[in-house]
Amino acid sequence: MEVLQELALQTISLYHFLTPYLTPLTSTLTSAYTQIYPIALPYLNRLLILAHDSPALVSVALLLLFLLLAMRILGAVQRLVVWWFRLMVRTAFLWGRGGAGVCGLAAGAGEDGG
């Protein structure tokens, strides 16, 4: 319970700290909302009626959205794996040009220092 109270206190203090900076943004968003709402409402209403009339279309759209999200996650995982692989290769081969790298240590391990 103390953790929640501390988190609430930090959130309130952060809100009070950021209020002067957020006020212009809030007023801009409010004015944009009041101007766009009457224009977008009929189109949104038609879109919702279309979605209600054909639930298969909604299912296909959700499936495509899920596929897009999965591809983005897999792309991020691929970049992460490639970054780690390059880091390991550079550590093993390029960092040890003077014989201090992993390959240099492995090659030097077979020698008998005499």
Long-range contacts (C-beta under 8 A, 24 or more apart in sequence): none
